[in-house]
Amino acid sequence: MEEAVKEKYLKREGVSETINESSETTAFEDLDAEVRLAIACAEEKKAQDTIVLDLREITSFTEHFVITSGSNQRQVQAICDEITEQLKKQMKAKAIRIEGYSTGEWILIDYGDFVIHIFSEKSRGFYDLERLWRDAKRVNRES
């Protein structure tokens, strides 16, 4: 397996670290319809830097993470509202659990097969899930 090397400076720890990220990708078309709809809903509300991680080969508790950002608390909550409303309306899918809605810094929406993380810009940089789950395949959204 070929690894892409990414240089990353971890400001909060004050160290420079080399991180190996998986360069393998999964095709966007291979995602479930619910995941594709959630991504479309996030983009409808102007979500930023949306990525999808394919976790099927490295964990058993979920298949995908959708990670995205909003520029402020209201936008983060609006992205969450749009995703939950449209998935319920169009796919009859109801979230198992929603965490962090009231603060709007990091909202987690758990649908079982996939988990959506909606961050404020500051929180996304602090928690850095992309680094934590760097062994996951990324979903290639390019056609």
N, C-alpha and C positions, 0 to 999 in steps of 0.2 A: 504494500500500500504506500503510495507516494504522499508525502506530507508537505504542505506549504508552510513556510516558516514566516511568522509574523513577529515583528519587533513591537513590543508594547511597553510603554513606560507607565508603571503603576504609581501615580502621584500620591495616593493616600498612604502607600507603604514606603515611598521614597526609594524604590529600587528599580533597576532596569532588568527586564526579564525577557527571555526568548520563549515564545509559546508556539507549540506545534498545533496547527488546526487541521482537521480532516479536509482534504481537498475533494473527497467524493461527494457526489450530488445525487439527489433524487429528482425525477421529473415532476413538474407541477401537476401534470395530468394524472399522476398516480395518487394524488391526494383525494381523500373522501370529499364528497360534495359539500358537506358541512364545513370542512376546513376552508375550502375555496370560497364559500359564501362568507365566512367570518373575515377572511382577508379582504374581500370586496367591500364588505361593510366598513371595515377599518379605513380603507382607502377612500370611501365615500365621505367619511368624516375627517379627511385630511390627515390621517395618521402618518407618522414619519418613520423612515428606516425599518419597514416591516420585513422581518425574516422568518423563515420557518425551518425548524430543526427536526430531522427525522431521527427519533430515538429508538426505533424498533429493535435495532441490533445491540443496544447498550443498556436498556432498562425494560422492565415489565409493567410499570405502573401507568404508562401512557405511551401513545405512539408518536405524537408530535407536540412540539411547543411552537406557538405563534408568538413572536416577540415584536412589540411595536411601541411607539412613543407618541405622546401628545405634548404640546408646548406649555400647557397649563392645566390646572385641576379640572376646570370645566370641560376642556376638550377631552381629557382622559376619561371623564365620566360619560361624555357624549359618545365616545367610541364604544365604551362598554354597553351603554343603553342600546345603541344601534345594532351591535352584534347580538345581544340577547333577544331583542325584539324580533329581528329578522330571522334568526334561527328558530325561534318559537313559531313565528308566523308561517314561514316557508317550509321548514323541515320538521316541524313538530318536536324540535329538540329543546329540552329544558336543561339548564345548567344544574349540575349536582351541587355546586357550591360557588359562591362569589365572595371573595375576601378583599378588603381594603377599599371598598367603594367610598366610604365616608371621607377618607383623607385624600383620595385621588392621587396619591403618590405612586402607588403600585397596586393595580387591580389585577387579581388573579381570577379567571373564570375557568372552572373545571367542568369539562364535558365528558370526562372519563377517558375516551379514546384520544382526546387532545386537550391541551391546556393553553389558554390564552393569557399572556402577560402584557398588560398595558402600563407603561411607565411614564412618569414625568421625565423630562430630559435629565435632570439632576440625579434622580433615583436610578435610571438606567445605567448611567456611568458608574454609580457607586456599587450597585449589585452585580453588574457585568455578567449576566447569565451566559452570554456568548462565550466568554472565557471559561466559565465553570463547566459548560457542556461542549467544550471544543472538540471532543471525540465524536460528536454527532455529525451525521451527514447533513448538509444544507440542501434545501429544496431550491432547485434552479427554476426561477420564475420567468426566465427568458424563453421566448418562443422560438 
